[in-house]
Amino acid sequence: MSVPASPLELLPNELLDQIISYLSTEPPSFGQLHHAPSLQLTQSPTKDLKHFELCSRRLSQLVRPKLFSYVRLKLHDEPNFQSFMVKSDLCQYVKSLVAIADENPDHQIDPFWWRRVLRYLDPCRVLVIGPPVFIGNTLATPINDGHHWAFDMPLQILVLERECTPRDPSHLPDLQPCTSLLASRAWTSMTFNESSSLKAYNHYEYFLSCVPSVLTEWGTSGIRDSTRTLQRPTNLPALLDGLTYFSYTAVFPFYNHSQIVLDAVVRMRHLRRLDVQLAPPQDNHITELEQRGSMDPNDPWMELATSYSLVGYTVNNLPCLKEFRSGDLHVEPMRQDLLAILDDVIGDGGWVHDGRGIWKRA
């Protein structure tokens, strides 16, 4: 005896697609890019789409393309991930990939993982979350980790994006000659969350410490008379040339480090939009927690103010830049000071502020 179909099953595909669109939500990683990097980046309390997929085979077939537009890959489990995606014929639907490198001393992850993954996936967006050294190796830029103890930065976030239409896996290029994830596709957008430097303020002469960051290497290599030279990738200037958008998030970087980061930004010669956030997000109490240590509570704010004067100078001198956004005007005690600093530097440079942290070149 056959079981009668539910009324839902009797609806045409067009109406079911409409229902599916209402159940689809923005991936949780999209809203977490400017928060403290965490391995829980992709966790979401909303699982409506997954539950809807389990209702029937027909609904599963309709939901899966939407459900697998955004996928999460734990890199230590990549072989099983590949097997599932290929056997289920899901690779063609992937638009966004979150790659999680939860490294530990007993299980090191190959920094060239992307050579394999991007042979069967062609996402328009790749987010990598992992330790600073892993991020550096993924970008073919070994970083100086000698002062990691002062910063305690277990994780950083890198996002690369481009305009694209996912291709058939059989048409994807061989990436063996590539040494950097930057070279794997024609990326036009980069977001980098460097994490917090606040712990380092508890140490004597904190400003002499070197932030474990790929941007430290990219920026330092451009400093005149520097004894440090960038060895890899040799084609970095060409790779950065393709970027039209860059977003930098950090929590209270030292002003001398901010200058190094901006030296790296200057190498992005076709940049049209720059976003900067240097203070903790709203409702984040990291500052109060760290003040239990030996740091002077005024130091981080002085470094932030000086950093913004450097940011303003750089914004004014990037010829292609059309838009600048600050994510720090929510800090009410600093708002007027930051506005005054930026107005002093870019106020006469043809930039117009909308009052909400967005400046556009007139």
C-alpha positions as CSV (number, residue, x, y, z in Angstrom):
1,M,0.0,0.0,0.0
2,S,1.6,3.3,-1.1
3,V,1.7,6.2,1.3
4,P,-0.1,9.3,-0.1
5,A,2.1,12.2,-0.9
6,S,1.9,15.2,1.5
7,P,0.4,18.4,0.2
8,L,3.9,19.9,0.2
9,E,5.0,17.2,-2.3
10,L,2.2,18.2,-4.6
11,L,3.5,21.8,-5.1
12,P,5.3,22.6,-8.3
13,N,9.1,23.0,-8.2
14,E,8.8,26.8,-8.7
15,L,6.9,27.2,-5.4
16,L,9.2,24.8,-3.6
17,D,12.2,26.8,-4.8
18,Q,10.5,29.9,-3.4
19,I,10.0,28.2,0.0
20,I,13.7,27.1,-0.1
21,S,14.8,30.7,-0.7
22,Y,13.0,31.8,2.5
23,L,14.7,29.1,4.5
24,S,18.2,30.0,3.2
25,T,20.2,32.2,5.5
26,E,23.6,33.9,5.2
27,P,26.4,31.6,6.3
28,P,27.5,32.4,9.8
29,S,31.1,33.0,8.7
30,F,30.0,36.1,6.7
31,G,29.1,37.9,9.9
32,Q,32.1,36.8,12.0
33,L,35.0,38.1,9.9
34,H,35.7,41.1,12.2
35,H,35.4,39.2,15.4
36,A,38.1,37.2,17.3
37,P,39.0,34.3,15.0
38,S,37.5,31.1,16.3
39,L,37.1,27.5,15.1
40,Q,33.4,28.0,15.8
41,L,33.3,30.4,12.9
42,T,30.8,28.3,10.9
43,Q,28.5,27.2,13.7
44,S,24.9,28.3,13.4
45,P,21.8,27.7,15.5
46,T,19.7,27.8,12.4
47,K,19.4,24.5,10.5
48,D,16.1,25.0,8.8
49,L,17.4,24.2,5.3
50,K,19.1,21.0,6.5
51,H,15.9,19.8,8.2
52,F,13.9,20.6,5.1
53,E,16.2,18.5,3.0
54,L,15.5,15.4,5.2
55,C,11.7,15.5,4.5
56,S,11.8,13.6,1.3
57,R,14.0,12.5,-1.7
58,R,12.4,15.1,-3.9
59,L,13.0,17.9,-1.5
60,S,16.5,16.7,-1.0
61,Q,17.2,17.0,-4.7
62,L,15.9,20.6,-4.8
63,V,17.6,21.7,-1.6
64,R,21.1,20.3,-2.1
65,P,22.3,22.8,-4.7
66,K,21.5,25.6,-2.3
67,L,22.7,23.7,0.8
68,F,26.1,23.0,-0.7
69,S,26.7,26.4,-2.1
70,Y,28.6,27.1,1.1
71,V,30.8,24.3,2.4
72,R,33.1,23.7,5.3
73,L,36.2,21.6,5.0
74,K,38.3,20.5,8.0
75,L,41.6,20.1,6.2
76,H,42.8,17.0,8.1
77,D,39.7,15.3,6.7
78,E,40.1,16.4,3.1
79,P,40.2,12.9,1.5
80,N,36.8,12.0,3.0
81,F,35.5,15.4,2.0
82,Q,36.6,15.0,-1.6
83,S,35.2,11.5,-1.8
84,F,31.7,12.6,-0.6
85,M,31.6,15.7,-2.8
86,V,32.6,13.9,-6.0
87,K,30.5,10.8,-5.5
88,S,27.4,13.0,-4.6
89,D,28.0,15.2,-7.7
90,L,28.0,18.3,-5.5
91,C,31.2,20.1,-6.6
92,Q,29.5,22.2,-9.3
93,Y,27.3,23.9,-6.7
94,V,30.0,25.2,-4.4
95,K,30.4,29.0,-4.4
96,S,32.1,29.5,-1.0
97,L,34.6,27.3,0.8
98,V,35.7,27.6,4.5
99,A,38.9,25.7,5.0
100,I,39.7,25.1,8.7
101,A,43.3,24.3,9.7
102,D,43.1,23.0,13.2
103,E,46.7,22.0,13.3
104,N,48.4,20.3,16.3
105,P,51.9,19.0,16.8
106,D,50.8,15.4,16.0
107,H,49.0,16.3,12.8
108,Q,50.6,18.8,10.4
109,I,48.5,19.9,7.4
110,D,50.1,20.3,4.0
111,P,50.2,24.1,3.1
112,F,49.5,23.1,-0.5
113,W,46.1,21.6,0.3
114,W,44.5,24.1,-2.1
115,R,46.2,22.5,-5.1
116,R,44.1,19.4,-4.6
117,V,40.9,21.1,-3.4
118,L,40.8,23.6,-6.3
119,R,41.1,20.8,-8.8
120,Y,37.6,19.6,-8.0
121,L,36.0,22.8,-6.5
122,D,35.9,26.2,-8.2
123,P,34.6,28.6,-5.5
124,C,34.3,32.3,-5.9
125,R,35.2,32.7,-2.2
126,V,37.7,30.9,-0.1
127,L,38.1,31.5,3.7
128,V,41.0,30.0,5.5
129,I,41.2,30.0,9.3
130,G,44.3,28.7,10.9
131,P,47.5,29.5,12.9
132,P,49.6,32.5,11.5
133,V,52.4,30.2,10.4
134,F,50.0,28.1,8.4
135,I,48.4,31.2,6.8
136,G,51.9,32.4,5.8
137,N,52.9,29.0,4.3
138,T,49.6,28.8,2.4
139,L,50.6,32.2,0.8
140,A,54.2,31.0,0.2
141,T,55.4,33.6,2.7
142,P,57.2,32.1,5.7
143,I,56.6,34.4,8.7
144,N,58.7,35.4,11.7
145,D,57.1,33.6,14.6
146,G,59.8,34.4,17.1
147,H,57.5,36.7,19.2
148,H,54.4,34.5,19.1
149,W,54.7,34.1,22.8
150,A,54.1,37.8,23.4
151,F,50.9,38.0,21.2
152,D,49.3,34.6,21.7
153,M,47.6,34.6,18.3
154,P,46.4,31.1,17.8
155,L,44.3,31.8,14.7
156,Q,44.0,34.3,11.9
157,I,41.4,34.6,9.1
158,L,42.2,35.1,5.4
159,V,39.4,35.5,2.8
160,L,39.9,35.7,-1.0
161,E,37.1,36.5,-3.4
162,R,36.5,37.1,-7.1
163,E,33.7,37.5,-9.6
164,C,33.1,34.2,-11.2
165,T,30.8,31.4,-12.4
166,P,31.9,28.0,-11.0
167,R,33.2,25.8,-13.8
168,D,32.9,22.1,-14.5
169,P,35.6,20.3,-12.5
170,S,37.0,18.7,-15.6
171,H,37.9,22.2,-16.9
172,L,39.9,23.3,-13.8
173,P,43.6,24.1,-14.3
174,D,46.5,22.1,-12.9
175,L,47.9,24.1,-10.0
176,Q,51.1,22.2,-9.4
177,P,53.3,25.1,-10.7
178,C,51.6,27.5,-8.2
179,T,53.3,28.1,-4.9
180,S,50.8,30.4,-3.3
181,L,47.0,30.3,-2.9
182,L,47.1,33.9,-4.2
183,A,48.2,32.6,-7.6
184,S,45.5,29.8,-7.8
185,R,42.8,32.1,-9.2
186,A,42.4,35.7,-10.3
187,W,41.4,37.0,-6.8
188,T,40.2,40.6,-6.7
189,S,39.3,40.9,-3.0
190,M,41.2,40.1,0.2
191,T,40.0,40.2,3.8
192,F,42.6,39.6,6.6
193,N,41.8,39.4,10.3
194,E,45.1,39.5,12.1
195,S,43.6,38.9,15.6
196,S,44.5,40.9,18.7
197,S,47.9,42.4,19.8
198,L,46.5,43.4,23.2
199,K,48.4,40.7,25.2
200,A,51.7,42.1,24.0
201,Y,51.0,45.4,25.8
202,N,51.7,43.6,29.1
203,H,55.4,43.3,28.2
204,Y,58.2,45.8,28.6
205,E,58.9,47.7,25.3
206,Y,56.0,45.9,23.7
207,F,56.5,48.0,20.5
208,L,59.7,46.1,19.7
209,S,57.8,42.9,19.3
210,C,57.2,41.6,15.8
211,V,53.6,40.6,15.0
212,P,53.4,37.0,13.5
213,S,51.6,38.0,10.3
214,V,52.0,37.6,6.6
215,L,51.5,41.3,6.2
216,T,54.6,41.9,8.3
217,E,56.6,40.1,5.6
218,W,54.9,41.8,2.7
219,G,55.2,45.3,4.2
220,T,58.8,44.9,5.6
221,S,60.1,43.7,2.2
222,G,59.1,47.1,0.8
223,I,61.0,49.2,3.4
224,R,64.0,51.0,2.0
225,D,67.3,49.8,3.5
226,S,65.6,46.8,5.3
227,T,67.9,43.9,5.9
228,R,65.0,41.5,5.6
229,T,64.0,40.5,2.1
230,L,61.0,38.6,0.8
231,Q,62.1,35.3,-0.7
232,R,58.7,33.9,-1.7
233,P,56.6,34.4,-3.7
234,T,58.8,36.2,-6.2
235,N,55.7,37.3,-8.2
236,L,54.0,38.9,-5.2
237,P,53.7,42.4,-6.7
238,A,51.8,41.0,-9.7
239,L,49.5,39.0,-7.4
240,L,48.7,42.0,-5.2
241,D,48.2,44.1,-8.4
242,G,44.9,42.3,-9.1
243,L,43.3,43.3,-5.8
244,T,40.7,46.0,-5.9
245,Y,39.4,45.5,-2.4
246,F,41.2,45.0,0.9
247,S,39.9,44.8,4.4
248,Y,42.2,44.7,7.4
249,T,41.0,43.8,10.9
250,A,43.2,43.8,14.0
251,V,42.8,44.7,17.7
252,F,45.1,47.5,18.8
253,P,48.1,46.9,16.5
254,F,51.1,49.0,17.4
255,Y,51.4,52.1,15.2
256,N,54.8,50.9,13.8
257,H,53.1,47.6,12.7
258,S,50.2,49.5,11.2
259,Q,52.8,51.4,9.1
260,I,54.2,48.0,7.9
261,V,50.7,46.8,7.0
262,L,50.1,50.1,5.1
263,D,53.4,49.5,3.2
264,A,51.9,46.3,2.0
265,V,48.6,48.0,1.1
266,V,50.6,50.5,-1.0
267,R,51.7,47.6,-3.2
268,M,48.1,46.9,-4.1
269,R,48.3,49.5,-6.8
270,H,44.8,49.0,-8.2
271,L,43.0,49.1,-4.9
272,R,39.6,50.9,-5.2
273,R,38.2,50.3,-1.7
274,L,40.0,49.9,1.7
275,D,38.3,48.9,5.0
276,V,40.0,49.2,8.4
277,Q,39.0,48.1,11.9
278,L,41.5,48.5,14.7
279,A,39.4,48.3,17.8
280,P,37.4,45.4,19.3
281,P,33.9,45.0,17.9
282,Q,30.9,46.4,19.8
283,D,30.1,44.6,23.0
284,N,33.5,43.0,23.1
285,H,35.2,43.2,26.6
286,I,38.7,42.1,25.7
287,T,40.2,45.4,26.8
288,E,38.8,45.1,30.3
289,L,40.0,41.6,30.6
290,E,43.6,42.4,29.5
291,Q,43.8,45.4,31.9
292,R,44.0,42.9,34.7
293,G,47.7,42.6,33.6
294,S,50.5,45.1,33.8
295,M,49.7,47.1,30.7
296,D,49.0,50.9,30.8
297,P,45.4,51.2,29.7
298,N,46.2,54.3,27.7
299,D,48.8,52.7,25.5
300,P,46.4,50.8,23.1
301,W,44.3,53.9,22.5
302,M,47.3,56.0,21.8
303,E,48.6,53.4,19.3
304,L,45.2,53.3,17.7
305,A,45.0,57.1,17.3
306,T,48.5,57.2,15.7
307,S,47.7,54.3,13.5
308,Y,44.7,56.2,12.1
309,S,46.8,59.2,11.2
310,L,49.0,56.8,9.2
311,V,45.9,55.2,7.6
312,G,44.6,58.6,6.6
313,Y,47.9,59.6,5.0
314,T,48.0,56.3,3.0
315,V,44.3,56.7,1.9
316,N,45.1,60.2,0.6
317,N,48.1,58.8,-1.4
318,L,46.5,55.8,-3.1
319,P,45.7,57.1,-6.6
320,C,43.1,54.5,-7.5
321,L,41.3,54.4,-4.2
322,K,37.7,55.6,-4.4
323,E,36.3,54.4,-1.0
324,F,37.6,54.1,2.5
325,R,35.6,52.6,5.5
326,S,36.4,52.7,9.2
327,G,34.8,50.1,11.4
328,D,35.7,51.9,14.6
329,L,33.3,54.8,14.9
330,H,31.2,52.7,17.3
331,V,33.8,53.4,20.0
332,E,32.0,56.5,21.4
333,P,34.9,57.8,23.6
334,M,37.2,57.8,20.5
335,R,34.7,58.8,17.8
336,Q,35.4,62.5,17.8
337,D,39.1,62.0,18.1
338,L,39.2,59.6,15.1
339,L,37.0,61.9,13.0
340,A,39.3,64.9,13.8
341,I,42.4,62.8,12.9
342,L,41.0,61.7,9.6
343,D,39.6,65.1,8.8
344,D,43.0,66.6,9.4
345,V,44.7,64.2,7.0
346,I,42.1,63.7,4.3
347,G,39.7,66.6,4.8
348,D,41.3,68.6,2.1
349,G,42.0,65.7,-0.2
350,G,38.6,65.6,-1.9
351,W,37.1,62.9,0.4
352,V,33.5,63.2,1.5
353,H,32.3,61.5,4.7
354,D,28.7,60.2,5.0
355,G,28.7,60.5,8.8
356,R,28.7,56.7,9.3
357,G,32.3,55.8,8.7
358,I,32.4,55.8,4.9
359,W,34.5,58.2,2.9
360,K,34.3,58.5,-0.9
361,R,36.6,60.4,-3.2
362,A,34.7,63.2,-4.8
